Amino acid sequence: MLEFSQPALDIGCGPGHLLSVLKKAGFSAEGQDISPNLIKLISKKFKVYCANLQSLIKKNKKYNLITLNQVLEHIENPNKTLREI
């Protein structure tokens, strides 16, 4: 069963729209994006990482929910990436 107080990660979080929804639902929402400008814009509201996906995977942090909204089509090997996440 999904516990809403547990951490959630939005990969490719962009301007943070889904992070806002997750936070309102009670998740401890974190985000990742490769755009320094977007990260700077939302870093006052959310815990966010400006990093590529591979370096984030290497941190080996655990999340109860991970979202990749409109991200997989930009990944060279999506099957491998999903297994690593």
C-alpha positions as CSV (number, residue, x, y, z in Angstrom):
1,M,0.0,0.0,0.0
2,L,1.3,3.4,-0.9
3,E,1.9,5.7,2.0
4,F,1.5,9.3,1.0
5,S,3.9,10.7,3.6
6,Q,6.7,8.8,2.0
7,P,9.1,10.4,-0.6
8,A,8.1,10.7,-4.2
9,L,10.4,11.7,-7.1
10,D,9.3,13.4,-10.3
11,I,11.9,12.8,-12.9
12,G,11.9,15.6,-15.5
13,C,9.9,17.8,-13.1
14,G,10.1,21.0,-15.3
15,P,8.4,23.9,-13.6
16,G,7.1,21.7,-10.8
17,H,3.4,21.3,-11.7
18,L,3.3,17.6,-10.7
19,L,5.4,18.3,-7.6
20,S,2.7,20.7,-6.5
21,V,0.0,18.1,-7.0
22,L,2.1,15.5,-5.1
23,K,2.7,17.8,-2.2
24,K,-1.0,18.7,-1.9
25,A,-1.7,15.0,-1.8
26,G,0.6,14.6,1.1
27,F,3.7,13.2,-0.5
28,S,7.2,14.4,0.4
29,A,7.8,15.5,-3.2
30,E,11.3,15.9,-4.7
31,G,12.1,16.6,-8.3
32,Q,14.9,16.2,-10.9
33,D,15.5,18.1,-14.1
34,I,18.5,18.9,-16.3
35,S,17.5,22.6,-16.7
36,P,19.4,24.8,-14.3
37,N,16.9,27.6,-15.0
38,L,13.9,25.5,-14.0
39,I,15.6,24.1,-10.9
40,K,16.5,27.7,-9.8
41,L,12.9,28.7,-10.3
42,I,11.3,26.0,-8.2
43,S,14.1,25.3,-5.6
44,K,12.5,27.7,-3.1
45,K,9.4,25.5,-3.0
46,F,10.7,22.0,-3.5
47,K,13.8,19.8,-2.9
48,V,15.1,19.5,-6.4
49,Y,18.2,18.1,-8.1
50,C,19.8,19.6,-11.2
51,A,21.4,16.4,-12.5
52,N,21.1,13.9,-15.4
53,L,19.2,10.8,-14.6
54,Q,22.2,8.5,-14.5
55,S,23.9,10.5,-11.8
56,L,20.6,10.6,-9.8
57,I,20.3,6.8,-10.1
58,K,23.8,6.4,-8.7
59,K,22.7,8.1,-5.4
60,N,20.6,5.0,-4.8
61,K,18.0,6.9,-2.8
62,K,14.7,5.0,-2.2
63,Y,11.3,6.4,-3.2
64,N,7.8,5.0,-2.8
65,L,6.6,6.7,-6.0
66,I,8.6,7.7,-9.1
67,T,7.0,9.6,-12.0
68,L,8.5,10.2,-15.5
69,N,5.8,12.3,-17.2
70,Q,6.8,12.9,-20.8
71,V,10.4,11.7,-20.1
72,L,10.8,8.2,-21.5
73,E,10.7,9.4,-25.1
74,H,13.8,11.4,-24.5
75,I,15.8,8.5,-23.0
76,E,18.1,6.6,-25.3
77,N,17.5,3.2,-23.7
78,P,14.2,3.4,-21.7
79,N,14.0,-0.3,-20.7
80,K,17.5,-0.2,-19.2
81,T,16.8,3.0,-17.4
82,L,13.5,1.7,-15.9
83,R,15.3,-1.4,-14.6
84,E,17.9,0.8,-13.0
85,I,15.4,3.1,-11.3
